[in-house]
């Protein structure tokens, strides 16, 4: 995530909006965001507006004594209520789009060159269209995506970063390190999950022996990974812990590590929409988000899905 980013906060005009806007404000403070857009996507028929249209809600559309009646009024009041949480240098605006929720949020993220999309999710036993859109948005958004369960505190004292030694996980480590540096008393744990070779008993060693061999090899690769990057070591001078856990189920292992470290935030790198790549990507990153009830940040390289978006949405015709 770059300095002075643009952050989109997907609001549903319901109880989860407080959580979404608090987390958006937290990111704005950490990364000195220049703007936060509180975005509500209404059905195409709402207010007679066509799909794809956008408007900026006024900040004085109804008086305090009146109950808000329209989407514009509700969104305007919501923005006014949470404006004080934002850093003074961050511009908070309300934006209304009409049409398909996933398409409109993805398209707006591309149009505004957003760096992060914050979206709330209700408890698993409660389903609605916005919660159900989380998975698609995590894959399709051309920017990082922060998924926040309803009611989750915007306090990132304990951060867990998953690492598979890929360059995308290096991006995640940079973001996790930046968050950790903003919390002097915080903790950062790096989680690497490895699997055992098949049929270890054929080599005359026990499973425990193979686990230790693989753990030792993973530790070696970890130090090589830190030194081999094109950029400086993202954890240079930063106190952190590293875990090497054996499991065939990477998402389950990461979710378990989050519980054991009592993480306030899970950070995972994503390869966007390239499912053939290996490691923590695609269905794995998606499964981590599905198996945890903690805030989860999927870090993407900005614009890495532009080519596919061009085909899906017809964007960037003039670029």
N, C-alpha and C positions, 0 to 999 in steps of 0.2 A: 504494500500500500504506500503510495507516494505521499510526500508532504503536501499540505494544503489540498486535500482531496475533496471531491464532491460525494456526498453520501445520500442515498435514497432510503427513505423509511416508508415501508409499505404499511399503511394504516387501514384498518377495517371498520373504523368508527364503532368499536366495541371495547370491551374491558381489556383486551390485550394491548391496546395502543399505548397505554402507560409504560409497559415494559419495553416496547419497541422504541419509543422516543427516548427513554432513559438510556438505552444502549446506544442509540444514535448519538446522543449527547456525549456519552462516554468516549466513543470513537472520535467525535469532533474535537474533544478536549485533548485526547492522546496524540492525534495526528494534525491538529491545527487546521481543521476543515474550513474551507472558505464558504461552503454552503451545505445545508441539509434541506432536502426536498421531502416534505411529508406528502406522500402520494396515495390517493384513493382512486381505485378503478371501479367505476360504476357500470352497471349494465348499459348496453347500447341505447336502450329506450329511455334511460333516466334523463329527464329534463328535455327530451327530444333531441339530444345531441348525438351526432353520428359517431360511429366507431372511429377511434384514432384521434378524436379531437381532444384538446387540452385547454384548461383554463386555470387561472390563478385565483384562488378564493380571496375575497376581501377580508381584512382583519377587523372590520367593524360592520358586519352584515346584520347583526341583531343586537338589541340592547340587552343588558344583564337581566332585566326583568322578564324577558321573553324566552320561552322555550324554543330552541332552534328547531326549525321545521324542514329546511332543505339540506341537501348534502353540503352545499356551500357554507351554510351557517354552521353546521356541525363541525366541519373541517376547520373553519375559521376559528371557532371557539377552542378547538383542540390545540391548534397552533398557538393561540394566545396564551393558553394555560401552561404550555411547556416551553415557551420561548425563553423564560428565565433560566432554564437548565443549560442552555447552549452557551458556549464561550461568547464573549462580547464581540469578537471578530467574525463570528460565524453567522451567516445570513440564513434564517429559517423561513422557508416559503411553503405554502400549501399549493398542491397541484392536483387537479382532477382530470382523469382520463376516462374514456368511455370505450367499452369493448371487452375483449377477452383479457382476463387478468394477466395471464402469463405473457401473452404477446405484447400487451401494452407496457408492462414493467420492463421486459427485455428491450423493447424498442426505445423506451425512455432512457434506460441505462446507456444505450448506444448513442442516442442523440445528445445526451448531456455529458458523455464521456465520464460517467460515474466510476468511482473507484470501489464502492462497496454498496451492496443492497442489504438492508436490515429487514428481516421479516419475522413475524411472530407465529408461534404454533401453539394451538390449544393442546390440552392433555390428550393422550392417545385414544381415550375412550370417547372423545368428542370430535366429530368430524364436521368440517365445513369446507367451502370451496377454497378459501385462502390457505388453510392448513394442508389441504390436499395438493395445492399448487407448489408447495415447498420443494418437493423432489424435482419437479420440472425446472423450477427457477434455479436450483442449485446447478443443474446441468447446462441450462441455456443462457444464463446471464453472462454478459461479456465483462464481468467484473467479479470481485470477491463477494461472497454471500455470508452474512452472519445470521444464523438461525437461533432465535431466542424463545425458549419455552415460556409460556405465560407465567408471570410472577417471578422470573429469575432475576436476581439482583445484578445490577450493572457494576460489579466489583471484581476486578480481575487480579486479585492478589495471588492466586495460585493458578498458573498456566501450564497446561500439558500440550506439548507439541509432538505430533507423530512424525517420524522420519524414516524414509526408506532408502536414503542415500541418493535420491534423484535430485536434479536441479530444482524441480518444483517443491520438493520438501525443503530445499535450502531457502526458497522464497518464504515458506511458512516459518522457518526458523528466524528469518530476519524480522518478520512481523511480530512473532512471539517475543523476540529479544527486545524489540522496541517497546512493547507493552510492559514487559518485565522491568525495563529500565525506568519506566514512569512510576513504578511502585517500589520505592527503596526497600521496603520490608517484605516484598513479595517473594515468590518462589517460582522457579521454572524447572519443569521436568521434561526431559526428552524421552520419548518412548519409541523403541525399535523392536519390531516383532519379526522373528525368524522361524522358519519351519525346518524340521528335521529331514534329512535325505530319506528316501524310501528304503524300506527293508534294512534298517541298521543292524539287525541281528546277524545278517550274512557276513558282516565284517568281523564278527567275534567280539564285539563290544556291546555293553549294556546301553539302554536308552539314556540313562543318566550320564554316561560317558560321552555319548554323542551330543547331548545337550550342552555339556561343558565345552566340547570342541567347537560347536557352532557359536556358543556365546563368546568364546575367545576370538574366533574369526570375525564375528560381528564387531567386537571391540576394536580390532585392528582396522577394519573397514571404516569405522566411525572416525578414528583419528586421521586416516587417509582422506576421508571425505571433507573434514574440516580444513585440511591443508591444500586440497586440490582445486578448490573453487576458483573461478575467474575473479571473484571479488574477495575482499578480506573476510576472515572468519567471522560470521555473524555473532558468535558468542564470545568473541575476544574480550577478556577482562570481566566477564559476567559470570557470577556464581550460578551454577546449575547442577542438576542431577541427571544421570542418564540410566535408563533401564533397558535391559536386553531380555525380552520375554519370548519363550517358545510357545507357538500356537499355530494351528492350521487355520484358525479363524481370526484374521487380523482385526476386523471390526469389533469382535467380542473382546479381544485382548486390549484394544485401545479403550473401549468402554469400561472394562474392568480396572485398567490403570487409572482412569479418571476418578473412579470411585475410591480406589486405594489412596490416591493422592489428594482427594477431596478438591478436585480442580474446579475453579470458577469458570474456566474457559478452555475449550479444546480447540487447537489450531492444527489444521491439516492442509497440506498442499494438494492441488488438483491439477490434473492434466486436461481439464476442460472436457472437450468432446472427442477425445482420442482413446477409445476403449481398448485399442490394441497395445497401448503402452503398459508397462508393468508397474507393480508397486501400489502405493496408496492413491488410487485414482478411480474415476468412474464409479462402478458399482460398489467398490470398497469404501470410498469416501461417503457415498450415499448411505451405505449400511451403517457406518459409524454414526452418522446423524440420526438414523432411525433407531439405534440401540441406546441412545443416551438421552437423559432429560436435562442435560446441562447446555449452556450456550456453546455454540459450535461455529467456528469460523473456517470456511472453506476458502483458502487463498488461491487466487488465480492470477496469472500474468495478464495484465490489462490488454484487452484486444485479441487474446489468443483464439477466440472463437469467432472472430470477425468474418472469416471466409465462409463459415457455415451459416452465420447469420445472414450474410449476403444472399445465400441461396434460399433460406427459410423465409426471410422477411422482406427481401428486396431493398435492403438498406444500402447506404453508401454509394448510390448510383452516381453521385457527382464527385466522388473522391478519386 
